[in-house]
Amino acid sequence: AAKPLAGTRHRPGVQKPKRRDRYIAFEFEDPRRAREVSAAFHAAVASRPKEDRPSLVFIDGRRGLARCGHRQKDEVIRLLNGLRVGNPPVPIRTVGTSVDMGAYEIPAAKGLEE
């Protein structure tokens, strides 16, 4: 059996790129549908690996904020804009994206358990 050369270093495997979070603000017309919006969002992302899964930061009244990785931003915007909840269906509309959550006024989180 061959012996490793003296001074040979083992290099770690390729590291996964660091996730850079993006925050996507959205709104919908009927504040009574907040629970349905939350449930529809969670159902839409449930099959994704936990470390890459977008999440809801908050929903309050007619507004909400979702967090995702920078590489998922466009996909999550399409997902949010495509969600329709309730009967009759209420559309969800994204209104902005930020790299800093401080850009949004965050009310006390309500019912966002995953």
VENNOR-V511249 format. One record per run of one state. SS is the DSSP state (h for helix, s for strand, l for the rest). FROM is the first residue (numbers start at 1). TO is the last residue. If there is no record, write none. Layout:
ss->[SS/SS]
from->[FROM/FROM]
to->[TO/TO]
//
This chain:
ss->[l/s/l/h/l/h/l/s/l/s/l/h/l/s/l/s/l/h/l]
from->[1/21/29/31/46/50/53/55/61/63/70/73/83/84/86/90/99/101/104]
to->[20/28/30/45/49/52/54/60/62/69/72/82/83/85/89/98/100/103/114]
//
